[in-house]
Amino acid sequence: MVPAPGVSAVDGVEHLVRSHPAVWLRDTCPCERCRDPRSGQKLTSVLDLPVDLSVETVEESEGLVTVRFAPDGHVAAFPVTWLLEQLGRPDGDGRSEADKRRWTAGALAGCMPVADWDGYRREATVRRRVLEDVLHLGVAILRRTPTTERTVLDIARTFGYVRETNYGQLFDVRAEVEANNLACTGLAIAPHTDNPYRDPVPTLQLLHCLSNAIDGGESGLVDGFEAAALLRAEDPSSFQLLAETPVLFAWSDARAALRAERPIIGLDPLGRIREVRLNHRSMQPGSLPAGVVAEFYAAYRKFTRIISRPELQVTFRLEPGDCLILDNVRVLHSRTAFSDSATGRRHLQGCYVDMDGLLSTLAILCRST
Ligand code: FE2
């Protein structure tokens, strides 16, 4: 066990306990009066905690530290290892920029996170690495998956729960005669995140390549957190404007009408980048307050120009059997124009999954690998 930062072996367990607010320790008490022994869920309310709590006595024996609280005399016993773990745990849920490895095209080019489907299925360590790459880099590619339709759902279910939407469990990305979405044409598509018109937005997207025997149709990726961090460094007021201005995104067809109002750059309560939503196709500028329109568009242009910088954009070609897994509130994806030919078509199938399912699968894998 590695002591938490700021806690050395000579500090002693009593110092460790007393360095924590009594209310925090009491609220984590694992006794059967405070927590359900089976689920670990709390049986108490914050109103059950005395407002003038303090630590009265601390005793350590055989790996357990026993704390007696004043004024009510409640006794809590904590495993010492558990206490140290709590102190060493990074803040938050791993979703903000604080826990990400940001990248540029050059940084990612030499270490594209790729794994073979067979190895992924057989080895827990490979699965763990792939899911960690999605969490920390926002992207991973599985290669040599079966090129049969609906395989994308099988891949998604290895780590999460498929989010069914008005598009169904999965969606096809291919040129269609009467497309209800520009993704289903041969037009170039600029870097974007998917479905910003939903709340909650799907936090992960899978794109599985079934065929790609055509010219064009190259895929591009940009780390939206890196682009947002560059905007913050180069033009803090534009960054702040994009983080504070609600933008309406909408999409509709004959059977669905979807709307969500969120900023382009989402921050967590500590001001750290947590989400990027950018999709010019579905942005509805009419919702912007009149007084900020000009400033907003200047900031939006700056951000889009940063995203367009070649040094930020990784370009590659998806081959049949490749499955791209993307953090859809961080990594923007794009494609170049293409046209199907007599000899081949470009056909991808995609689906949406949520990051919480991936995080749960990863946490369970970490217990055994
Ligand atoms: Fe897309």
Residues whose N, C-alpha, C, O or C-beta is under 5 A from the ligand:
A	BS01	FE2	D194
